[in-house]
């Protein structure tokens, strides 16, 4: 029988080394869980989509605008129920560090085409009634202390205010939303296309274009046929379009970050290898130092299996303790990371599968790291072990 007290005594004999090993395991498992959660969050974002929505963008680039004259032509196509223009605004609140997503949209169409925007404060009526009104996520409201009725000044980076680059666009908070789906973030501000367009045109500048358009199809409409119809409609310009399903649009957007799963897996693999080598080194050192003790235990009647289990239990306990604390740290920082990464990785969460994977890796490292010294101790003869000086 393995004595927990003996396991503890052996590990605390060199407590500094044990603490350093536990600390490295905490950091490693925290990183592994966080990196794995980024991958699962991206996978969830791609897998969670509305099959009735299509996205239209320029065939040249997502950053090339299309003329507003496209909207009525697309809306007239068979199978189209609603359309909504989206234009990335790219401004910031007071300082450039206070950057978050803002979009000029067709206000009424936004609420109809995107039911994931669930209003929890204010009302749709208030938003639609005022061209200067905006809807923003509860994450932004919490961060900046905004509430219904507040006026939010946004300095335009891509679209400076016509009255001067240091003049802010002003939006009145009419409603606050909570995401109704995991692939939506809570840190976006939506405002009226009319306010955006009218302000620019009033200064004598050309009417702005839009970056993307959301199409909500009629029930039963053929997505492939409708995508082909939209793209063929503008095949000869002035700006060719690329129409995709929402799932494909999300995949293309995520690919702009590069091959994130491969990059994250490579880092995770390197972290895992490093901690495995560190744990093996720790247990080999512990095994050598306990050779004399093993001889005493065998002389007292402990069989080979008990000695093997003792060394293996030490490794498992050390790795599970460090790994468990690392997983706990990842869970403790989940909310903060979800807020910080909301714009790039909306819906960031640590799934039970990731937690289980982290604990399984901890146990696996413990078994691998402890097997060699445990097997060596098992094969030692009592006389041979007792000859070893402590």
Helices and strands as residue ranges (DSSP letters): H 4-12, H 15-47, E 53-58, H 69-75, E 80-88, E 91-92, E 101-105, H 107-113, E 117-122, H 124-129, E 133-137, H 138-144, E 151-156, E 169-179, E 188-192, H 193-202, E 212-217, H 223-233, E 241-245, H 246-255, H 260-289, H 291-299, H 304-332, H 334-340, H 352-379, H 382-386
